[in-house]
């Protein structure tokens, strides 16, 4: 997939453009993208970064990094993606100016978006505006009940299996391995300390079963209350893995929430519980 950060970086050719923020690339987003791809024109996505709501001063916990969003778009079969910087300059454009500079300039003939899509200065443009400007507008079949906000709510409650149904894949943690407390190794369960971007949503604290690098992994998300911790840590323990992970990016699939964090009466009780978590992780099944 070709990734562009300005319209001039894409050849002008007949395109079907799916447009939106596409945070998480959930089933509703996939419906929009598949509608564009089904036209037979060059399948193209126009997406925004940073998330428009954050620029407008709202707190948004994102479901995916930009890097992961682009990977998922490529996996979906998109030929080209134009990443539009969302900032004051873009916000000043009228709907007509936006359509000329970012859609007509790349050859868009068909535009596909959700029915509530708005664009241009003060969100004054909509799908009818695009039709008036000469684009063929298609709305994708709606996937009832699926939305980024609902997925956020599910993950904040720790319901990763229900979130997976809306995403059409397991929810993920996406980060880089950094140095941690290195306490797990002394217990016989060395973990990787994962640093994620500050605006990325992290599910409800607890212990999860998941997979990364094709290795099953129990994952601890929280503050390690047994040791009186206060700083949030994300620590997968890769089963049957040997090697150095420092500095490496990990995508960690979350398959199942096993339990809450807890304080144990002894170190041995903690070790015994971790052994049970390992057994539960080996038995876990990937969400459909």
Secondary structure, DSSP 8 states (H G I E B T S, - for coil): -EEESSGGGS----EEEEES--TT--HHHHHHHHHHHTTSSEEEEEEEES-HHHHTT----BSS-HHHHHHHHHHTT-SEEEEEE-SHHHHTS-HHHHIIIIIGGGTEEEEEE-TT--BSGGG-B-HHHHHHTT-EEEE----TT--HHHHHHHHHTT-HHHHHHHHTS--EEEEEEE-----HHHHT---EEEEE-TTB----SEEEEEEETTEEEEEEEE--GGGT--S-EEEEEETT--S--TT-EEEEEEEEEEE-----SSHHHHHHHHHHHHHHHHH-----
